């Protein structure tokens, strides 16, 4: 009995100390016009504050300032679009102010240029830096990327991975990749999944779905296939669009595609779709603020992810939470993110026709589509924001 009481007391003391110390989330972008998934940060912070004092540093504000719980401290960089030195000095100043207020742990998501100044600050004022990185790309040789790209990307990434106290990534296979590719000791790597707020991303009502489809001009008997995707060379968008959607459109005269997302390949994708003669059945929406993206999910019958490389794509969590069946390439951590029922249906990333077949199967077989949608809806509960917030708070305490 005495041992149990002592253990409980130690656990309570540990949690009390974590709440006193505080945790800072550092994100590259946030705001009402942000299209990237950093928009999820403030929903995570709302749950994280229940376990630890929480602050957020926004490197670049896009649009209006996000709404935050009054107990969450928010700091915004005003020089996020200037040169690295000015940006880094401002970030150090903001982080140092929070450090003096007792925030000991910093969780830097993705941004290498933020991780390096925070690591420098940690060396001076103490504390802990956890660096989140999630990508399954090969390690670049410095002589191959050029001086500018090396200074802007590869060198800061290596510094962040080497000097952060903990490297955090999304799945076990990604943890193995970072250990093997960058020589990071496994004891310095932790697995923490992306989170999804299931109170916000949830299946639409019949009225909400009808309204969303009406806004897009989609008829009741049409099958809408949605992708939310950055159109970029690293994802090899041009390998899949229009090649992977043409067979679907040819086979199903009531199928339509909606592509939400911008990126450097957007003009070429638009041109290729027009030349392929399918422009009247493919709606390209360009960059869509994340606050508006849920309406697109509400209208969709199938979600597809045409990508050659990924880490932990949060769009899969969003689609599962909205109970939409998924067609995806077998890349990054996808096989660990989706339930096992999808295993045999993931497409070879080198074969766009396999992705087209996966989409067609979901259109042709409503019973299968419903079964996968229901299974995804159950599976995604493990990624709910309150659960991931508890895991992150425990990581800060460990």
C-alpha positions, 0 to 999 in steps of 0.5 A: 500500500505504501509503495502504491501511494508513493508511486501515485505521489511521484506521478502527481509530482511529475505532472504538477512539475510539467504543468509548472514548467510549460511546453511551447509549440513552435509552428511555421504558419498559422492564421485564418488563411493558412492552407497547410495542416499547421492549422490543427495546432490550436486545436491540439493546444486546447487539449494540451493545456489540460495537462501542461502550461501551453504556449504557441509561437507562430513564425508566420501569421497568414490572415487573422490571428487564430482563436486560442483559449485565454490560458494558451500564451501566443507569440507571433513573429513580426519578421517571419518573411525577412532574412534568416538572421533577423528571423532567428534573432526575433525567434530567440527573443520570443523563446527566451521570454517564454523560457524565463516564464518557466516554459522549459520544453519546446516542440518544434514542428517541421521548421529546421530554421526554427529548430536551430535558434531554439537549440542555440537558446537551449544551450544557453538557458537550458530546457529541452528541444523536441524536433518533429520531422516526418518524411521518407526522403533520401539524405541529400549530399551537400555537394549535390544540392548547391550552396543556397539550398544546403544553407536553407534546408539540408544543413539546418535539418542535419543540425536539428536532427543531431542536436535536438534532445528528442527527434519526434516522428509519426510512425515506427517505419519513419523512426527506423528511417531516421535512425538508419538514414541520419544515424540518430540513436534509437533511444533519441527518437520517439513516435508521436502520431499526428492528431485530428480533432474529432469534434470538428472533423466528423461525418456531415449531416444530410443537410450539410452534405447536400448544401456542400454539394450544391455549392460545388454544383454536384448532382445527387447521382454524381460521384465526387472524388476529392483530393487535398494536395500540394501540387509539387515536384517532390510528390510528382504530381504530374505522374498522376494527374491527369494519368490516374484520373482519365481512366476513371472519367472514361469508365464512369460518366457520372464521376467528377474530380475536385482538386484542392491545393496549390503549389509550383505544378498547379499551372502545368496540372491545369494545362494538362487537364485542359489538353486531356479534354477533361477540364469540364469534369475536374474542378481545380480550386487552388489553395483553400484555407484550412478553415474552409476545407471541411466543406469539401470533405462533406461533399465527397464520395471518395478521397484519393491521395496521388503522391509519390512521397509522404511522411504522415499525411494528415489528410488521411486522418481527415478523410477517415474522420469524415467517413470517406473511403480512401484510394492512396499510393503506398508511400511513407507511413500510409500503411501504418496510418490506415486500417489493415483493410486497406493493405491490399488496395494501396497502389504502387506509386510507380503505377498510376493505373493502380491508383485509377483502379482503386478509385474505380473500385470504390465508385463501383462497389458501394458496399465496399466503400461503406465498409472501408469508410466505417472501418476508417471511422473506428480506426481514426479514434486512436488519433483523436486530439485529446489522446495525442495531447496526453502523449505529447504532455507525457513526452515533455515530462519524460 
